[in-house]
Amino acid sequence: MKQITKNLKTAIMALSLVVLTTIAFAGNKDVKKVDTVVFKVEMDCMGCAGKIEKNLPYEKGVKNFKVDFKNQKVSITYKADKTNKDNLKKAIEKLKFKVEEIKG
């Protein structure tokens, strides 16, 4: 009986330690800032849009994006601590497209 009580106390202590550690780290969780930028991109064909769609996911910090060929726009949601608007603009320009940020 003493062994069972001892094992139970040890298990409760271990579980308490896990719960307290989880609560402590959950409170200190860094909030990652996410921003969105919209660029006007001169695309001549659907192949151009496909080229952007193929390469953009490999850019550091890109979380999501949408290429709108009809309206000549590329909307990018990115992690602000990993990249910025200028880096994303340069990444598209590197693919040989004219790029201009749409303010708004």
LINKA-V623117 format. One record per backbone hydrogen bond with DSSP energy under -0.5 kcal/mol. CO is the residue of the C=O (numbers start at 1). NH is the residue of the N-H. If there is no record, write none. Layout:
CO,NH / CO,NH
This chain:
1,5 / 2,6 / 3,7 / 4,8 / 5,9 / 6,10 / 7,11 / 8,12 / 9,13 / 10,14 / 11,15 / 12,16 / 13,17 / 14,18 / 15,19 / 16,20 / 17,21 / 18,22 / 19,23 / 20,24 / 21,25 / 22,26 / 23,27 / 24,28 / 26,29 / 30,32 / 33,80 / 33,81 / 35,78 / 37,76 / 38,102 / 39,41 / 39,74 / 40,100 / 41,43 / 45,48 / 45,49 / 46,50 / 47,51 / 48,52 / 49,53 / 50,54 / 51,55 / 52,56 / 53,57 / 55,58 / 56,59 / 59,62 / 61,79 / 64,77 / 66,68 / 66,75 / 67,69 / 68,72 / 68,73 / 69,72 / 72,41 / 73,68 / 74,39 / 75,66 / 76,37 / 76,78 / 77,63 / 77,64 / 78,35 / 78,80 / 79,82 / 79,83 / 84,88 / 85,89 / 86,90 / 87,91 / 88,92 / 89,93 / 90,94 / 92,95 / 92,97 / 93,96 / 98,42 / 100,40 / 101,103
